[in-house]
Amino acid sequence: MSREIAVGQRTSATQASSTPERFYLALIGDIVHSREIRNRDVFQKTFHETMALLNTQYASAITSPFTVTLGDEFQALLHTASPLFEIVDDLQRHLSPHQFVLGLGVGPVETEIYTHTAVGMDGPCFRLARENVEKCKRKPPHLRVSVHQFNADVVNALFHFLEDTRAHHTPRQREVIERYRALGTQEAVARDMGISQSAVSQTLQSARYPLIETSEHAIIAFLNQFLTGDVITQGRV
């Protein structure tokens, strides 16, 4: 859906869509063990630069931009889940070695929607995202989602599978997967790394990447059906 709202302008949730109850994807993240970070100035600079990078890279998916809130927390509001895993990859890459938890909430916004900041809004999507941040702090998975008035247990099971699978990857497998995501084909990865295409294929297979990719696509499809209104207009399931 086209976004032509000027930066700084605000609109109501009902004005933002012709449907009576539009769903959005709220993301709230928190850096793990942030009090133990030694060089706070360097980290904060990287942290804010990462938020700016995400806002530029994924502008077409963003309703309210990635915003640093409580020092080491951040949040954003999206109208599509399509770049979710690319966003997670970028967060992991730019914030490494620091880890984070990410709570997701899908649902309506009950207040005015701001397009210049993700702060100052409220609604089920934000409340669910906040609840999931707290759950993620207590136990895996460290990325969790809830959907307003719908059951998302299967999706969270997939998040757990993805997290556990990635935790067992070797550095070589992580490198091949990262380049494959960036370059798009096994042949391109082989040329870039100076290895054979069969070596790339074998590495992806041993890392269970085809199953990872299928799981990610299933999660995105599940979330987007709410964000496009396909499920809502058919009634609750």
Secondary structure by P-SEA (a helix, b strand, c coil): ccccccccccccccccccccbbbbbbbbbbbcccccccaaaaaaaaaaaaaaaaaaacccccccccccccccccccccccccaaaaaaaaaaaaaccccbbbbbbbbbbccccccccccccccaaaaaaaaaaaaaaccccccccccccccaaaaaaaaaaaaaaaaaccaaaaaaaaaaaacccaaaaaaaacccaaaaaaaaaaaaaaaaaaaaaaaaaaaaaaaaccccccccc
